[in-house]
């Protein structure tokens, strides 16, 4: 049974990859900010796919 479980090596994973995780969060924040800014422009303000669209009053 011991042949099925591989030997564990003390390899650091989070430390070396930390800058990449942080950069990914910065990129996602920038994309989110850009999408929110574009959704409020005049071109997309009345688009039915826009979640911030004001409902048309009849």
N, C-alpha and C positions, 0 to 999 in steps of 0.2 A: 504494500500500500504506500510505502514511502516513496516509491518511484513516480507516483502520479503528481506529487506536490513538488514543484521545483524549489531549489534552494533560494532563500531570500538574500539579496545583496543590499547593503545599506547605501543605495544610490540616492543622492540628493536630486529631487525633481522640482520642488517648488522654488527653491533658491535660484537656480540658474534660469528658470522660466519666468520668474517674477517680473522682469522688465517687459516681457512680451504680453503678460496678462495686463499689466498697467497700460501699455500702449493700446491694447485692444479696447480697454474701457474708455480711454481718451478718444479713440476713433469712433466708438459707438455713441458717445456723448455728442461729438461733433456732427455725426450724421443725424441724430435725433434733433439737434438744434436747427440744422439746415432744413430738415423736413417740416418742422413746425413753422419756421420762417416762410417757407414757400407756400404752405397751406393758407397763410394769411395774406397773400398777395392778391391784387385785383384780378389776376387771370384765373385763379382757382377759388376765389371767394364764394362763388355760386355753383361750384361743381358739386353734383349730388354725392360724390365719393368723399367729399371733405367733411370730416367729423365736426368741425367748428362752424359749419354752414348755418346761417340763420334761416329758419323756416319761412317760406314765402307766405305772406298773409293775403288771404283771398277776400 
